[in-house]
């Protein structure tokens, strides 16, 4: 059954079309993910569905008597209530029913037989409604949702108005989930959630009795939760069945089909125009009539649109110098704030080429650890020791290093005064800041735009140790994928705080978990981390419990490190092969343009030289392709 339908919705602001033809169909118990680049109109579309904004055109219909709940990215301030009271207020009607039940019980205790029968009927009806509304378990439901989203006992008694923006959004999400509307519209619900809360939310939504339409850039979350994806691009939408991974496959297939259809139609139009030209050149009545007939057929053709892609950022990270093998040594760090101990005796090592993901619950001290490493904070005890030639590049998730009053151009240029304006604008262009965009003030930018400014500066620094604090926050999926590719080809060392599990799977070769009990290290990416945690919960899966000696276990770990090193070398070989193919193709293409000039064949000697050079470039390209295929096969093994 269709519970919500929006068809051909259009919306413009100040003469700029945001939505041109946006549609979605949401079935009962369906979970749809709405995806697209930042600024494409996803939040505007949700606000139109809720009635907060009015569409310029289009139709929206919802099944009668269904309740709709909406979570916006920014939540208003709540005052005068504790966190628990905010949640408890959801069940005010239930508590009123409970009070009426107690009143009926008191009245029934002193009533005669006739009155008892009448009150008993009321009590039965009210008790059924009370039970259906969750009257007997609502307190445990409040606790379950609060704890699932990271609100412990202490936070539950805290004034809601003292919460940070991220905590406030989590509280609104908790209240919305408890109210159980028939349709949930969620705008970036995974922002500000740690890994435990993300996992809990995925399980909750999987069992949710209503329908869900969710905007998210969390690809792991979309894979786990969604059974349909709606892509928004250029103000239009397209709906796909399946989760995010399935959407990527189907989208690639549709793109290829449309590209081929467009190319085929363009070739046919060109052929028909050439036939028409030739028929007219005969200048005979019969041939002219045939030409006119073909022109009429062409005029009736519905022209296919060329498949378009949204503009994407494109950048790489390079290091201006190479570090020694030992990059960073953290020794016995202790840090506390206002009498609260964050960690004590924290130690770990980073070696050149390491790619480590730092994970842990919110508030555990991950960002503080970064600030200790960079020297922005001083430890109570312990030391941070850098290796030879280490240059630290720090990406702050809050972009505190950006000056609100500066323009984008000045923000970057002031950091790199030796570069000229052309170089700065070229770098900004890689992050989609072009034309007049570069004169916008930092304070007017969205979170995603500020993130791209910070990444521009980080790219230009050319540091060899990158400390990245939630680098994918506020970035759309395309930008996240480009960032992942840039980190894959980076030859330095990376330590990144992230709750983006898809991102961790792409870049990490080790996962470092910060817990109240200290630091734990796991080999591999996020999937490997989950498997290791599962083995910890089930000792029968532990290789040591299965009879493996400590020496054998160490050999297995060494083998795993060697395999990971082999994979990294195979990836590097593939990158080099791809670059060689690109260079060979460019050289051949450039020479083919030269071959179209008269100079290439002005005499026999020049003609022979042209042919020989062309053969040489073809062989070089074939050799590059052969190496690329071999590198692909080596990586697949």
N, C-alpha and C positions, 0 to 999 in steps of 0.2 A: 504494500500500500504506500502511495506517495504521501508524505507528511508535509513536505515543503517543496515548492516549485517557483523558480524565478526564471523568466524567459525574456531574452532580448533587452536586458536592462542597460540604459545609457545614463551617464551623468557627466556634466562638465562644470568646471570651476573657472570663472574669469575668462571664458572663451577657450579654455584648454580642455579637450576631451580626455577624461580619465577612464571612463567606461564607455564603450561603443556598442558592444553586443555581448553582454555577460549573462550566462545562463547556468543554472544548476538544478538538478532533480535529486531530492533526498528521500530515500525510502525508509520505511520503519525499521529501526535497529541498524541502519546502515551507518558506517563511519567513513566520511569523505574528508580527504586532505585537500586544502586549497593552497596551491604553490605558485610561485612566480617571483621575479626579481623585486627588490625593494622599490617602492614607489609605483608599482604597476596598478594599484587600486584594490588590493585585497581587503584592507581594513575598511575602505569606503564601501565596498560591496557588502560586508557584514553589517555595517551601520544602516544601509538601505534595507537589508533583510529584517533588522530589528525595528525599523520605523524611525530611527534616530535621524536619518536623512531621507529626503524624498527623491526618487528617481526622476529624471527628466522624461523618460519614456520606458516602456516595458511593463510587464505584469508580474505580480508576486501573489502567490496564494498559499495558504496554510490550512491544514485540516482543522476543522472546528474543534473547539474546547481543548486544544493542545496548548500547553504552557511552553514558552520559549525562554531560555536563559542565555545571557550574553556576558562573556568575560572580555573586557577591553585590555589593551596593552598597558594603559595608564589607569590606575585606580584612585578614586578620590580619598581624601583623608577621613578617617573614622574617629570621632571624639566621644568621650564620656563613657566608654565601655572597655572592658578588658577583652583580650583575644577570645577567651572562653565565652564571655557574654555575647559577643558578636555571633558566635556559632549557636549559642543557646537560643537566641532570638528567633532563629529559623523555626523553632518548634514551639513558639508561643501558642498557636492554635491547639497543639497537642496538649500542652500544659493546661490550657483552659478546659479541654475535654476531661483531663485527669481530675481537675478540681470539681467539675460537675459530677463525675463518677463518685468521688468521695462524698459529695453532698447527697447524692441519691442513696448511697449506702447508709448514711446517717438517718435519712428519712425513712428508709425501709425498715430500719431496726425498731422503730416505734410505731409502725402503721398496722392497721387491721388487715384482715385477709383480702378484702376487695381492693384496698389501696395498695397492698403489697403486690397484687397481680398487675395492677396498672403501672406501678413504678418499676416492676420487674421487666415489663416489656420495654420501657424506656431505657432501662439499664442495659438490656441485651443489645438493643440497637446501637446505643452509644458506645458500648464496650467493643462491638465489632468495628465501628468506625475508628475507635481509638487504636485498636490492634492493627487495622489496615494502614493507619498513618504512622506506624512504627512506635507507638506509645510505650511498648515494653522493652524496646532496645535502642531508643534514640540517644540515650546518654553514651552507650558503648559505641554507637555510630559516630558521635561527635569525637570521641577519643580516637577512634580508628582513623578518621580522616585527618585530624590534627597531627597525630603522630606520623601518619604516612607522608604528610607534606612538610615534616620537619619542625613541628611546634612541640617542644617538650613541656614538662610540667611547669617549669619556671616561666617559659614564654607564654603559656596559657593564662597566667595571672598578670601579665604585663599589659599596660595601657596600650590600646590599639593605635592611638595617635602617635606613640613613640616609635612605631615600626618604620623601617626604611621603606623606600619605594618598592623594592623587590619583595620584601616580607609582606607588605600590604597587598601586593598582587597575589601572593600565595594565599593570604587569608581570604580574599575575595573568591579565589578559585575553590578553596575549601568550603566556603559558605554556599557557593553555587552548586557544588557537587552534592552537598547535603540536602539542598532543596529539591533535587531530582526533577528538573523540568523535563518535558517530553522531548524537547530538542535543545541540544547544547551547541551554542556558537562560541568557539574559543579562539581568541586572537593571541597567538604565541604563548600558550599556557606553559611550555617547558622552560621559558626564560626564568632564571633565578632558582631553578631546582637543581639539587645535587643528584648524584647517581642513584642513591637509595630512593629519593622522592620520585625520580623519573621512572624507575622500575615499578614503584607502587602505583603511580598514575596510569602506566600502561596496563597493569593488571586490572585496575578499577574500571577503566574505560572499556576494556575487553568484555567485562561482565555487565556493563551499564545497560539498563533495560530500555533506554531511549535511543534517539538518533543523535549523531554528532557530526558537525561540520567544523573542522579545525584548520586554522592557518598556522603553519609551522615550517621552520627551516631545518628542523632536527630530522635528518633522513633515517636514522635508526628508529626513532619514535614512529615515523610514518610507516616504516616497514612493519613494525610490531602491531600498530593499532588499526590502520586503515584498510578497507576493502574496496576503496575507490579513490581516484585522484582527479581533481579538476585543475588544469593548468590555465593560468591567466597570463596573457601576453598581448601587448598592443591594444589593450582595452577589450579583448575578446577572450572567451573561455572555450576549453575543449575538455570533455570528460572521458576518463579512462577507467576500465575495470582493474581490480587488483591493487596491491600495495605499491610503494614507491619504486621498488626494484622492477616490478612488472611494468609500471608506467614508463620507466626509462627504456625498456626493451620495445614496448609498443610505440612509444614516441619516435624512436629511431626508425622503426619499420614504416610508420606513417610518413615521416619526413622523407625517407628514401623514395617511397611510392609517389609522393607529391612532386618531388624534385624531378623524377623520371617523367612523370606525366607533363609537367611544365616544359621540360626540355623537348619532349616529343611534340608537344603542341607548337612550340616556337619553331621547331624544324619544319613541321608541316606547313605552318603559316608562311615561312620563308620560301618553301618550295612552291606553294600556290602563288605567291607574289611574283616569283621568277617566271612561272608558267604564264601568268597574266601579262607580265612585261613582254614576254616573247610573242604572245598572241597579238598584242597591240602593235608590236613592231612590224608584223606582217602587213598591217594597214589594209586589211580586206574586211568587207562587211561581215562575212561569216566568222572570221577569227575574232573580230571586235565583239560580236554578240556572245561568243563563247567566253571571252574575257569578262564581259559584264556579268554573265551568269555565274562565273566563279567568284566574282567580287561580291555578289549578293549572298552567296553561301558563306563567304568569309565574314560578312557583316553580321550574320546570325550566330556566329560562334560565341559561346560564353568563354571569355578569356580567363584562364587560370591565373591565380596570383602566384608570384614567385615566393617560395617558402622563405620566411624571414626568421632570424634569430635576434634576440635582444643583445644589445652591446654588452661585451664582457670585459672585465679587467684582464690585463695580461702583464705579468711581471715575474722576475726571478730574483733569488737571493744569491749574492756572491760574497766571498770573503777576500779582503784586500791582502791578508797575509795568513799563513798557516800556523796553527798552534803546535805545541809539543804534544806528545801522547797523553800526558797528564794535564787535563784542562781545569778541573775544579776539585777541591777537597774541602768538604764541610766536616768540621771536627767538634763534636760534643756541644752543639749549640743549645743554649737555654734561653727562653724568652717568656716574660710574663707582662701582663698589663693590669694595673689596678688590683694587684693581688691575685689575678687569675693566671694560672700557669698554662701556657699554650703547649710548650714541649720542653723536654729536658734531655740532654745527651744525644741530640740528633746528629747523625753522621752518615755521610755517603760520599761516593767518588763519581766523577764524570771523566770519561776518557774521550779522546778525539773521535768524532764520528758517532757518538752516542745519540740516540733519539729516545728520550725518556718522557713519559706522560706522568704528571703528578696529579693524583686524585685524592679525594677525601671529602667528608661531609662539609657543608657550609659552616664557616666559623672556626674550623679546626686549626687554621693558621697558615694556609698555603701561600696567600699573598704576602703575609708577614715574612715568611721564609724567603720569598723573592726579594723583599725590601732589605732583608739582612744580607743577602748575597750581593746586592748592588751597592750596599753601604748607605742606603737611605735611612735605615734603622741600625742601632747598635745592639748586639746581643748582651744579655746579662752575663753570659760566660760562653766560652768556646771560641772558635776561630773559623774564618773563611779564607782559604788559601788558593790563589790563582796560579795556573801553570804559566809557561813561557808564551809570550806574544798573544795573550788572551785579550780580545776586545769584546765587551759585553753590549749587546743590543737588547733593550727591554721594551716589550710591548705591554703597556698598562691598559687593562680592560676599560678603565674609566677615563682614559685619555687626559689625565690630569696635567700632562706636560704640554698640552695645547693651550694657546692664549686666546680666550673668547673674543677679544676685541680685534684681533688680527684677521686679515683676509687669508684665504687659503694660500694664495701666492706668497704673501709676506711670511706666513708661518713656516713654509718650507724654505724659502729663499734665505730668511734670516738664519736658519740652521746651517745653510750651506752657502755662505756669501761668496766663495770663490767660483761658484758656478754662475754661468750667465743665464739670462731670462729664458732663452731658447731651451737650454738644458733642463731648467726647472719645469717649464711648461710641458716639455716632452715627457718628463717623468710623471707629472700630474695627469697627462693624457692617457698614460697606461692605466690609471685608476679612474678613468672616465670623467676627469675634470677638464673640460675643454671650453674654448671661447670665453664668454663672460662669466662662466662658472667659477673661475679662479679668483674672482673679486668678491665672492660671497664671504661674509664674516663667519668665523668658526662657530660663534654662538647661535647662528641661524641654522646650522646643519643638523641633520638627523643623526642618530647613533651610528648607523651604517656608514654615512658620509664621513663622520669624524674618524671612524675606524679606518677608512681608506686613506685619509690624510696621514694618520699615524703609521700606516703600513708604507706609505710613500717615503716618509722620513727614515723608517727602518731599512727599507731597501737601499736608499742612498748612502747609509752609514757604512755598509759593507763590513759588518762585524762578523766574527767567527764563532761566537757563542750567543745564541738567541734564547732569551728568557721570555716566553710568551704566556701572558695571563689571559686566559679565555679569548684567544684570537679570533674564534669564529662567531663570538657574540655579535649580533646586529648585522652580520654578513648574510647575503642571500646565498642560495645553493650554488649558483654559478661561481660566485666569488670564493666560496669555501673550497670548491673543487680546484680552482686556480691556485689558491693558497696551498692546498695539499700537494699539488704538482710542483710548486716552487720549493716546498720543503723537501720533497723527495729528491730533487736535483741539487740541493744545498750540500756542500762538502764540509761544512762546519759541524758544530755540536748544538743540539736542541734540548731544552728542558721546557715543557709546556704544561701549564695548568689547564685542564679542560674537562667539561662534562659532556662534550660532544663525542659520543661513542663511535660514530662513523669516522670522525676525524682521527681519533686515537687508533682505530684499526688501520687507517691509511698510513700514518707517519711513525708510530711508535714501535720500537724493538724491545723496550722495557716499560713496565708500569710500576710506579712507586706510589704506594698507598700510605697516606699520613693518617694515623688513627690516634685516639687518646693514649694508647699504649706505646706509641712510637712509630717508626717507619718500617714498612715491609716492602721488599723488592720482589717483582715477578718478571720472569722472562717472557718476551713476546708482546703481542698487542692486546686489545681489550677482550677479544674472544678467548685468547689464551689465559688471560687473567680470570675470566669467569670459570673456565675449566679448572684452574688451580684452586679457586675458592670452593668449587664443588667438591674437589678432592679433600679439602680441609674439613668440610662438613661430613664427608663419608670417608673415614679412615681406611676402609677396604680398598679405596682407589689410590691410596698413597703408595708409591713404589717401594718406600722403605718398609711399610707394613706388609708388603707382599714378599718380603724376604730379600730385598735388594740391600746390599751393604752400602755404607757411607761412601766408600771408594767408588763403587759402581755408580752411585748416584752422582758423584762429582764428574765421572766420565760422561754420564748422560748429559749433564749440564754443559760440559765442554763441547760435546758433540753438537748440542743445540746452538751454542754460540758460533761454532764453525759453520753450521748450516745457515744461520742468520747472516754471517759474514759472506757466505757464498751467494745468498740471495741478493745482498746489497751489491756485490760485485757484478752479478748478472744484470741487475737493474742499471748499474752504471754503464755496462757494456751496451745495453739496449739504448740508453740515452745517446751514447756516442754514435751508435749505428744510425739512429734516427737523424742526428745532426749531419752525419756524412751523406745520408740520402738527400736531405734538404739542400745541402750545398751542391751536390752533383746535379740535382734537378735544376737548380737555379743557373748553374754554369751551362748546362745543356740548353735551357730555354733562352739564355742570353745569346748563345752562339747561333741558335736557330734564327734569331732575329737578324744577326749579322749575315747569315746565309741568304737572306732575302734581298740583300743589297747587291748592286752590280759589281762592287769591288771584289766580292768573293769569287767571281768567275771571269775576271777581266782578261786572263790568259790561262794557258794550260797549266803553268806552274802554280798559279794562284788557285785554280780549280782543284788540282791534286792536293795542295796543302789544306784546302777547305775540307775536302773529303776525308783526308787522314785525321784532321783534328776532330771532325764530327765522329768518326769511328772511335777515336780515343776516348772522347767524352761519353759515348754510349757504353763502352766497355767499363769505364769508371762507374757509371750509374748502375750497370748490371752487377758489378762487384759489390757496390754499396747495398743493393737490394739483397744479394746473397748473404752478406754479413748481418743485415737486419733480420732476415728470416732465421738465421742460425741463432742470433741473440734471443729472438722470440721463443724459439724451441727450447733453448737452454733455461730460460726463465720459467717456462711451463713445466719442466721436468721436476 
